[in-house]
Amino acid sequence: TELVGPKNKFLTAISVKYFFAIGQLFLVVFAYFIREWRRLSWTLSIFITPFIFFHFVLPESARWMMSKRHYTKAEKLLRHIAKTNKRPFDEEAFQRLKNEQEKVCTTNIHKRY
C-alpha cells in the first residue's frame, strides 16, 4: 500500500487479501492432484521463480529511500518518474520533503545505553 495514496489504500489492501485467498484455493487444487509434498513444493516453486527477477528490475520506493536517507537515489528516481510521466520535477517540493524527512529522522533517534 506504500505506492498508492491514502485515497486508494483501503482498496489496495483488500485486493492483496483477495489474491492471497485465491492463491490458497489454487494450493488446495494443486495439492489434490499432486499428493506427494516434495513434488507439490517443486511444482509451486516453478510459478514463483519468475518473480524473483522483479527484485533486481524494480527500484525501491522513493519513500523508503528517503526514510533511509538515500536522498540522491530518491531524487534520481523521482526525476525519472517525472520524465516518464512528462511532468516537471518540482525542486522546491523535493527540498521541503527532504527537510521534513531530516527533521523526522533526527527526532526519532533513540539513545542506546
N, C-alpha and C positions, 0 to 999 in steps of 0.2 A: 504494500500500500504506500510505500515511500515515493513511488514515481507519479502518483496521482495526487491531486489536490484534495483538500478536506471535503469538497463537494461530492466527489466520487469515491471516497474512501470506503464507505459502507458497502456499496455495490461491488467494489473490487474484492473486499474481504469475503463477501458472501460467495462470489464466483469462485474464489480459491477453494472454499469449503465444498462447493458442488463438484469441482474437478477431483478433489480428494475422494469424495464419496463415489464418484463414477469409477475412479481407479480401484477402489476397494471392490466394487462389483465385478470389474474385469478380473481382478485377482481370484475371486471366487470361481468365475467361469474357467479360467486357466487351470486352477487347482483341481477342478472337477475332471478335466480332460488329461492333465498331466499329474499322475498320482505320486510319482517319486519326487521328493522335495528338492533334491540336488538338480535334477533336470528342470524342475519348475524355476528354481533360482537362476539357472543359466539362461533359460528362455526369457525370463522377465528382464534380466540384465541386458539382453540384446536390444530391447526397446529403449533403455535408458542411456546406453552408450553414446549416441549422437549428441545428447545434451551436455556431455562433459566438455565438448568443444566450445560451447557458449561461454564458459568461464574465461577462455582465452580471447574471445572475439568481442564480447560486450564489455564496455567500460563500467567502472564503479559509478555510483550516482554522485552528482555534484554535492548533494547534502552530506554524504558520507565523507567525501574528500575534504569538505570544509570543516567537518567535525574533527577530523584527524589532522587539521592544519596543513593540508596539501593545497594551498591556495593557488599556486601556479597551475597545477594539474586541473583544478576545478575551473579556473578561468579559461584554460585551453579548451576544455570540454564544452563549457558554455558558449564560447566563441564558435566552436564547430557546430553546435546545435543551432545557434542563431543564424549562421551561414546556411545551414541546411534548410531552415525554415524561411529563409530570405527575409530575415528581420534584422534590424540593427542591434548591436550589442550595447547595452546600457552600462557604461563605465561607472557612473555615479551610483547606480543601484548595486552593482557588484561591490563597490568600495564600502557602501553602507552595510551591506550584508557581511562583508569581511570584518568590519569594525565591530559589528554586533556579535559576530561569532567569537572574535577575540575576547570581548568582554565576558561572554558566557564561559569560554574555556578557562579564563583566568580566575573567575569566581568559583568554578567547580573543582578547583584543585584542593584535594584533601591532604592534610599533613599526615605523615606517617611517623609513628612513634616507635 
